[in-house]
Amino acid sequence: ALQRSGAWAEELRAVAKAARSQGAELLLTPELCAPGYQNFGREGFEPEPSAVEAEICKIALEEGLALCVGYAEQRHPGNQDAGFWNTAVLADRTGQLKLRYRKHHLWGNEGNLGLTASDEDLQVVDLDLDGPLGPCRVRASIVICYDVEFPEMVRLLACDPHRVELLLVPTALPYTEPNAASRIVPARAMENRIFIMYCNYPCLQRVDQEFFCGHSCIVGPDGNFVG
């Protein structure tokens, strides 16, 4: 989890560098990783979306791995008072922005934090990875946190014409909801025969005085945990 909102890019680069040094080809962050969920609730997020996304793409290119990063996207750049989208972007290892997704289903008090739900169409993209056995291309998409708990969303992505194979899920799951990670995520993977990467914060305090619960995982098409 990133600790300093003003140094989000520096901290993200350090995490990406460490992940790549251990052989990672794809790094997924938690929800609102920039500036950090716990920071956003207190401070908002000043950088304009174009600058944030350009920096994420630059880090992906220079560190040589794909990045899926959650961040607070200003709805009207330069005006925090106009509210934010809860957004995640996917950049490939060449630094190309492949996908931008804005959260559809807000949870709890997120509306009180200035976040707005999106109703944009779902998208799937081809993501090129080196792969353990050689280069491969994966059909990838993003949903955020509470979104994955709606069976219809994931089924739409799994069916024609999308046919997602890898679903990336940045999350900010509180300690009261561990079953979302331990039961719902495996069910979504198994019923749709896809891989799901689900990334949460460790046990840090949220803005509402609750704590995050961890339980980050990777689940295979058989519903078993593989990471």
C-alpha positions as CSV (number, residue, x, y, z in Angstrom):
1,A,0.0,0.0,0.0
2,L,1.3,3.5,-0.9
3,Q,1.8,5.6,2.2
4,R,2.4,9.2,1.0
5,S,-0.1,10.7,-1.4
6,G,2.4,13.2,-2.7
7,A,5.0,10.5,-3.5
8,W,2.6,8.0,-5.1
9,A,4.6,7.7,-8.3
10,E,7.9,7.2,-6.5
11,E,6.4,4.5,-4.3
12,L,4.6,2.8,-7.2
13,R,7.9,2.7,-9.2
14,A,9.7,1.1,-6.2
15,V,7.0,-1.6,-5.9
16,A,7.0,-2.2,-9.7
17,K,10.8,-2.5,-9.7
18,A,10.7,-5.0,-6.8
19,A,8.0,-7.0,-8.5
20,R,9.9,-7.2,-11.8
21,S,13.1,-8.2,-10.0
22,Q,11.2,-11.3,-8.7
23,G,10.0,-12.2,-12.2
24,A,6.5,-10.6,-12.2
25,E,5.1,-9.7,-15.6
26,L,1.9,-8.1,-14.3
27,L,1.4,-6.0,-11.2
28,L,-2.1,-5.3,-9.8
29,T,-2.6,-2.7,-7.1
30,P,-5.5,-2.2,-4.6
31,E,-8.4,0.1,-5.3
32,L,-7.6,3.9,-5.2
33,C,-3.9,2.9,-4.8
34,A,-3.1,6.5,-5.9
35,P,-3.2,8.3,-3.6
36,G,-4.1,5.4,-1.3
37,Y,-7.7,4.7,-0.1
38,Q,-6.9,5.9,3.4
39,N,-5.3,9.1,2.1
40,F,-8.0,9.9,-0.5
41,G,-10.7,10.0,2.2
42,R,-8.8,12.7,4.1
43,E,-7.0,14.6,1.3
44,G,-8.6,14.0,-2.1
45,F,-6.2,13.8,-5.0
46,E,-4.8,16.8,-6.8
47,P,-3.0,15.5,-9.9
48,E,-4.9,15.7,-13.2
49,P,-5.9,12.3,-14.7
50,S,-3.7,12.8,-17.8
51,A,-0.6,13.2,-15.7
52,V,-1.4,10.2,-13.5
53,E,-2.0,7.9,-16.5
54,A,1.1,9.2,-18.3
55,E,3.2,8.4,-15.2
56,I,1.7,4.9,-14.8
57,C,2.5,4.2,-18.5
58,K,6.0,5.5,-18.1
59,I,6.6,3.2,-15.1
60,A,5.3,0.2,-17.0
61,L,7.6,0.9,-19.9
62,E,10.7,1.6,-17.8
63,E,10.2,-1.2,-15.4
64,G,9.2,-3.7,-18.2
65,L,5.9,-5.1,-16.8
66,A,2.2,-4.6,-17.2
67,L,0.5,-2.4,-14.5
68,C,-3.1,-2.3,-13.4
69,V,-3.4,0.6,-11.0
70,G,-6.4,2.0,-9.2
71,Y,-6.6,5.8,-8.8
72,A,-8.9,8.7,-8.0
73,E,-9.8,10.3,-11.3
74,Q,-11.0,13.8,-11.2
75,R,-14.3,14.0,-13.2
76,H,-13.4,17.6,-14.3
77,P,-9.6,17.9,-14.3
78,G,-8.4,20.7,-12.1
79,N,-11.6,20.8,-10.0
80,Q,-11.6,18.4,-7.1
81,D,-15.0,19.8,-5.9
82,A,-16.6,18.3,-9.0
83,G,-16.0,14.8,-7.6
84,F,-14.1,11.7,-8.7
85,W,-14.4,8.5,-10.6
86,N,-13.1,5.4,-8.9
87,T,-10.9,4.3,-11.7
88,A,-8.3,1.7,-12.7
89,V,-6.1,1.6,-15.7
90,L,-4.2,-1.1,-17.4
91,A,-0.9,-0.3,-19.1
92,D,1.1,-3.0,-20.9
93,R,4.9,-3.5,-20.7
94,T,5.5,-1.2,-23.7
95,G,3.8,1.7,-21.8
96,Q,0.6,1.6,-23.9
97,L,-2.6,2.4,-22.1
98,K,-4.8,-0.6,-22.9
99,L,-7.9,0.0,-20.7
100,R,-9.5,2.5,-18.4
101,Y,-12.4,1.3,-16.2
102,R,-14.5,3.3,-13.8
103,K,-16.3,1.5,-11.0
104,H,-20.0,0.8,-11.5
105,H,-21.2,-0.1,-8.0
106,L,-20.2,2.1,-5.1
107,W,-20.1,0.5,-1.6
108,G,-20.9,1.9,1.8
109,N,-19.9,5.5,2.2
110,E,-18.0,5.9,-1.0
111,G,-20.6,8.4,-2.4
112,N,-19.8,10.6,0.7
113,L,-16.2,10.7,-0.3
114,G,-17.0,12.4,-3.5
115,L,-17.0,9.3,-5.7
116,T,-19.5,8.8,-8.6
117,A,-20.6,5.5,-10.1
118,S,-20.1,4.9,-13.8
119,D,-22.5,3.3,-16.3
120,E,-20.0,3.0,-19.2
121,D,-19.9,-0.2,-21.3
122,L,-17.6,-3.0,-20.2
123,Q,-14.5,-3.7,-22.3
124,V,-12.0,-6.4,-22.8
125,V,-8.5,-6.0,-24.3
126,D,-5.7,-8.3,-25.5
127,L,-2.7,-8.2,-23.2
128,D,0.6,-9.5,-24.3
129,L,2.8,-11.2,-21.7
130,D,6.1,-13.2,-22.0
131,G,4.6,-16.2,-20.2
132,P,6.5,-19.0,-18.5
133,L,6.5,-21.1,-21.7
134,G,6.8,-18.3,-24.2
135,P,4.9,-15.2,-25.4
136,C,1.2,-15.4,-24.9
137,R,-1.9,-13.1,-25.4
138,V,-4.6,-12.9,-22.7
139,R,-8.1,-11.5,-22.9
140,A,-8.1,-9.2,-19.9
141,S,-10.5,-6.8,-18.2
142,I,-11.1,-4.9,-15.0
143,V,-13.8,-4.5,-12.4
144,I,-13.4,-2.9,-9.0
145,C,-14.1,-4.3,-5.6
146,Y,-17.9,-4.5,-5.1
147,D,-18.4,-4.9,-8.8
148,V,-17.2,-8.5,-8.7
149,E,-19.9,-9.4,-6.3
150,F,-22.5,-9.0,-9.0
151,P,-22.7,-12.2,-11.1
152,E,-24.1,-10.5,-14.1
153,M,-21.1,-8.2,-14.6
154,V,-18.6,-11.0,-14.7
155,R,-20.9,-13.2,-16.9
156,L,-21.2,-10.4,-19.4
157,L,-17.4,-10.2,-19.6
158,A,-17.1,-14.0,-19.9
159,C,-19.6,-14.4,-22.8
160,D,-19.4,-13.4,-26.4
161,P,-18.2,-11.1,-27.7
162,H,-15.9,-10.2,-24.8
163,R,-14.7,-13.7,-23.7
164,V,-12.5,-12.5,-20.9
165,E,-9.8,-14.9,-19.6
166,L,-8.2,-12.8,-16.9
167,L,-10.2,-10.5,-14.7
168,L,-8.3,-7.9,-12.6
169,V,-10.0,-6.7,-9.5
170,P,-8.5,-3.9,-7.4
171,T,-10.3,-3.8,-4.0
172,A,-10.4,-2.1,-0.6
173,L,-12.2,-4.9,1.3
174,P,-12.8,-4.1,5.0
175,Y,-12.3,-6.6,7.8
176,T,-16.1,-7.2,8.1
177,E,-16.3,-8.8,4.6
178,P,-13.6,-11.5,4.2
179,N,-16.1,-13.8,2.5
180,A,-16.0,-11.7,-0.6
181,A,-12.5,-12.8,-1.1
182,S,-12.7,-16.3,0.2
183,R,-16.1,-17.4,-1.3
184,I,-17.4,-14.9,-3.8
185,V,-14.2,-14.5,-5.9
186,P,-13.6,-18.3,-6.2
187,A,-17.3,-18.7,-7.2
188,R,-17.0,-16.0,-9.9
189,A,-13.9,-17.7,-11.3
190,M,-15.4,-21.2,-11.3
191,E,-18.8,-20.3,-12.7
192,N,-17.2,-18.4,-15.6
193,R,-14.1,-20.6,-16.1
194,I,-11.7,-17.6,-15.8
195,F,-8.7,-16.5,-13.8
196,I,-9.3,-13.7,-11.3
197,M,-6.6,-11.6,-9.7
198,Y,-7.9,-9.8,-6.6
199,C,-5.7,-7.3,-4.8
200,N,-6.6,-5.7,-1.4
201,Y,-4.8,-3.6,1.2
202,P,-3.1,-5.2,4.2
203,C,-4.4,-4.5,7.7
204,L,-4.4,-0.7,7.5
205,Q,-7.0,1.6,9.0
206,R,-9.6,2.9,6.6
207,V,-11.1,6.4,6.7
208,D,-14.2,5.1,8.5
209,Q,-12.1,3.7,11.3
210,E,-12.5,0.1,10.1
211,F,-9.5,-1.8,8.9
212,F,-8.8,-3.5,5.5
213,C,-8.6,-7.3,5.7
214,G,-6.0,-8.4,3.2
215,H,-7.0,-11.7,1.5
216,S,-5.4,-10.8,-1.8
217,C,-5.5,-13.8,-4.1
218,I,-5.3,-15.3,-7.5
219,V,-8.0,-17.9,-8.3
220,G,-8.1,-20.3,-11.3
221,P,-11.0,-21.5,-13.5
222,D,-11.6,-24.4,-11.1
223,G,-12.2,-22.1,-8.2
224,N,-9.0,-23.1,-6.4
225,F,-6.5,-20.5,-5.1
226,V,-3.3,-20.5,-7.1
227,G,-1.7,-17.4,-5.5
